[in-house]
Amino acid sequence: MAAPVSPLAVALPALAALPGVRFGATAAGIRYQGRTDLVMAEFAAGTTVAGVFTRNLCPGAPVDWCRAALSSGRARALVVNAGNANVFTGKAGAAVCKTTAAAAAKLLGVPTKQVFIASTGVIGEQLPVERITTALPKLHESLTENGWEAAARGIMTTDTFPKASTRTAQIGDGFVTITGIAKGSGMIAPDMATMLCFIATDAKIPAHALQRLLTRGVAGSFNATTVDSDTSTSDTVLLFATGQAKHPKVGEDGGRILNDFARKLDEVLLDLALQVVRDGEGAQKLVRIDVSGAVTAKSARRVAMAIANSPLVKTAIAGEDANWGRIVMAVGKAGEPADRDLLSIAIGGTWMAREGTVVAGYDEAPVVAHMKGHEIHIEVDLGLKSGKATAYTCDLTHGYIDINGSYRS
């Protein structure tokens, strides 16, 4: 039985065709029955690509494959399966990637190294590659420019809703589209999450410039989120630029001409990252944590993530308990410069503590009301210097245990 849709879910936006991209999804029976679990995309000749991957030191075979393929900066196809992560599968896992890429490359008549592979699901089980190669021919025949929604649904595992985002950006006097899909629900923590994200644009951007934009954008989006502090073995974000739109030429390093494109790409990345947090396993509340007054931005980020990853903070939020003492604890355990007597904390815009003590005449009523909502805002001012950062998380409920206690069964 499918899990109920997250109360934090957002509606899937209208996803128009994007020139140079065709998507499709099919049921290959890799793990799930009665639902799509294999996705394929074909990209126009000349498509450039950028990627950011997990920093987990035990990555899946698809991550290794994509890292190697990325060196050419070119892409013609993408194959993604859900239900089996192809992680901790030894030489057989690498062989699955090679076989899958070869089968897709043959269908499209493109180089094998321009086929990108991604997998998500259970770790440590051999992936039945024959189910993929058997399904690919008909899947290839079904590819369509309007296949975005099917692809978004086909890459889901414990997700309760499909995730997509789209924006229009300007490059010079030309306009381009940026559209992305993502999956993710648990095992979510930098860098990045047990998530897959695939973004395409019809802009014509060199791979080097594309990579710079993606790396920067991921830092403030997917790498600023956490659901449960566990860094996945499969994290993959790929950005494809098909070059089908008309706009002024973009240089190898990008430059100012990509300013609006960069802003809109950042919006898409953050939108998708927050949708992943909204679908955190068992989540009932989305939490934003703003830390200011740190000695550096890097220090502020570590403090923010310490708060975001604290089980005590997250369970207090689940219980709608305005327990600012747990926030103090999380700040202190972060291992970053902090002075108890300078620390200030607010929830929902109400400052509960200033300079190390409870605010005189503090009225908890507005904070209690805020805690009953679906979106929680925590602010922490360390009072030291000007470093600041933002992190996003969700509450921790018994639903997380229910989902993960029976994940393989």
Buried (B, 14 or more C-beta within 10 A) or exposed (E): EEBEEBEBBBEBBEBEBBBBBBBBBBBBBBBBEEBBBBBBBBBBEBBBBBBBBBEBEEBBBBBBBBEEBBEEBBBBBBBBBBBBBBBBBEEEBBBBBBBBBEBBBBBBEBBBBBBBBBBBBBBEBEBBBEBBBBBBEEBBEBBEEEBBBBBBBBBBBBBBBBBBBBBEBBBEEBBBBBBBBBBBBBBBBBBBBBBBBBBBBBBBBBBBBBBBBBBBBBBBBBBBBBBBBBBBBBBBBBBBBBBBBEBEEBEEEBEEBBEBBBEBBBBBBBBBBBBBBBBBBBBBBBBBBBBBBBBBEEBBBBBBBBBBBBEBBBBBBBEBEBBBEBBBBBBBEBEBBBEEEBBBBBBBEBBBBBEBEEBEEBEEEEBBEBBEEEEBBBBBBBBBBEBBBBBBBBBBBEBBEEBBEEBEE
